[in-house]
Amino acid sequence: MEKDLKQQYSETIKITMYGPESTGKTTLSKQLAVHFNTIWIPEFARDYLQQKWDLKKEICDANDMLPIAVGQIKLENEAVLLANKLLFCDTNLMVTKVFSEIYYGFCDEALDEAAREHEYDLFFLTDVDVPWEKDDLRDRPENRKETFERFKKALDENNKPYIVLSGNQEARFEKAVKAVNGLITARSIGFTAADFVQMWEQGTNIDSIARQLGFFNEGIAKINLAKIATVNDGIAAFKEEQIQQLVDYFDANKAAFSIEKFVPASGAASRMFKFLVDFLNEFKLHKESINAYINRKKEAELSVFLVGIEKFPFYESVLYEVRRIHKGYDDFTQDEKYYHFITAMLATEKFDFLNKPKGILPFHQEGDFITTPIDKHLKEALVYTNVDGKPKIHFTVSEEHKDSFEQSVSQSNVNAAVFYSFQDKSTDTLAVAMDNTPFRLDNDRLFFRPGGHGALIQNLNRLTSDIVFVKNIDNVCYNHFEGIVRYKKLLGGLLMQLQKETFGYLHALESSVNEEGLQKIIDFATSQLNIVLPKNFSKYTFENQKNLLFQLLNRPVRVCGMVKNEGEPGGGPFWVTGEEGGLSLQIVESSQIDLQNKKQWQILNSATHFNPVDLVCGLKNYKGEKFELENFVDHNAGFIVQKTKGCHDIKAYELPGLWNGAMANWITVFVEVPLLTFNPVKNINDLLKPAHQPR
């Protein structure tokens, strides 16, 4: 009998339907076989039991289980030799095993063992969310959900790769086809069925994984800098009168738009406190002085922190808590006081600044109130996104921090429409070992890492507003509020004007335009939008010129503030040479450049301006339709980083940055803005700078 239950080995990809009765398994098997031009095998039990009923008027009993199993595997073993690369099975021995346990309370040992051992590349677990249809052999319309859970449990207990199919017939078929195609691709690049199901469950696009593996094996070409962007050569600079005109234009026209503020705010503030963490880990209280530690470690940051400690907005709160904990605080040495103060700041059971998101940290002392970055962003949003009586702001946060954000927002005196989103797990990228093979955890599962802030292009893509202002969570200021929002309006006003003219030209290109009109469009595109046309553009036919201009103008647009370069780490504005030799304006990070190339290094280091992440985006086209932002990503603009996982060295792929490669194919306009608009807090000591202190 064991021989009769043996499954024939084959390279054919075998996909089996699996689930309770009357859940569409047969229909789906037929559909998939037709779609993929192959064969399917029916359920042996149906003909077997129908014949038994017709001849003997007897229903199924426990003695039928083994004959049914033998007949089913015989059909499968014969069909696998005839299949065209894929074989779809209406059922399998695991179904027989589960039915035997449900109906008779046991399963024959040989059948049980064979059901567990038989392998399929994928199980489609069919849900019970479709109507039960009666026939001569179906007899259990009740307790369908409990039956479904029994089937699911059997797959989980035996580590079978499966995907649940729910919904109507059309939805199940579409999902199944997508899964089969994904499985074929996964198998073709060396992944197992279990790997594919892991990717499927977290929404990972298998084509993206294939592209990432290509980057690991072949490398990523570095950005080719042509020259720096400067004022009047890629960066617009406005005089006071022009600035005021654009600000007034924004105020006069904003009511016609839906406007939103988008604030990347994921992750904890741990990097802000790195030198303090190092101090707590390495300082030997009572065995050396803090001054000796500073000299030994050359730790100037700690010295700055201690000199300015009383100027931090949280000083009084932390001091009060330290005094409460340590009754003899006043008798402590100065080193002991500092040590226990820093400990309370960072300790999980105390203030826990280390693990909190930047957005809720105390940044400024304003009279009797302590304000956070959230407070500042809400206050800003009130000025330039308030078009219908309520400002609109969107924070991207970590799931574990959402509650703390909501609590902080609820304590604000700004009545705003606040939205949140998380970095989608589907954007996590695959980690590989140093030999470029997929890195696996101890349980043999693939290891995925967050893909960096470039993943937020999906979050931005889901917004429905016409105009979106983008600014990092830590770029806020105690002073200069009026100046900051004024330059926000400048950027917004310029975007509105450029879009209005662009949309007019797109309508003209779509209908009719003469040579004189076309020349006006060319002049506008090149002088106002920084679009560089191909060198042989003049040789194009009139129609081809129109078509290319339409493509170049019908893109999302970003107007980006640029500040003068004062040595801050980060990206800057450059003219970049593309693969086909064309020039475009891009925000480029040093990690994207070949620093071993002397010419590229010189261009990088001669940059006159810096990217403060202060931009406004137009996300809709001339018809008022949303752009699909992922269509404008340069996937070759990501980069590979080396990390560790446990005691293993690994490599990871970082997605193209949100304002770098993720927006590489947008219309890009750079505008010079003053340094007062750029006040990031990357290190806790940044809060001691004049921009964050009362005047």
Buried (B, 14 or more C-beta within 10 A) or exposed (E): EEEBBEBBEBEBBBBBBBBBBBBBBBBBBBBBBEBBEBBBBBBBBBEBBEEBBEEEEEEBEEEBBBBBBBBBBBBBBEBBEEBEEBBBBBBBBBBBBBBBBBBBEEBBEBBBBBBBEBEBBBBBBBBBBBEBEEEEBEEBEEEBEEBBEBBBEBBEEEEBBBBBBBEEEEEBBEBBBEBBEBBBBBBEEEBBBBBBBBBBEEEBEBEBBBBBBEBBEEEBEBBBBBBBBBBEEBBBBBEEEEBBBBBEBBBEBBEEBBBBBBBBBBBBBBEBBEBBBBBBEEBEBEEEBBEEBBEEBEBEBBBBBBEBBEEBBBBEBBBEBBBEEBEEBEEBEEBBBBBBBBBBBBBEEBBEBBEBBBBBBBBBBEEEEBBBBBBBBBBBBBBBBBBEEBBBBBBBBBEEBBEBBBEBBEEBEBEBBBBBBBBBEBBBBBBBBEEBEBBBEEEEEBBBBBBBBBBBBBBBBEBEBBBBBBBBBBBBBBBBBEBBBBBBBBBBBBBBBBBEBBBEBBEBBEEEBEEEEBEEBBEBBEEBBBBBBEEEEEEBEEEEBBEBBBEBBBBBBBBBBBBBBEEBEBBBBBBBBBEEEEBBBBBBBEBBBBEEBEEBBEBBEEBBBBBBBBBBBBBBBBEEEBBEBEEBBBBBBBBBEEEEBEEBEBBBBBBBBBBBBBBBBBBBBBBBBBBBBBBBBBBBBBBBEEBBBEE
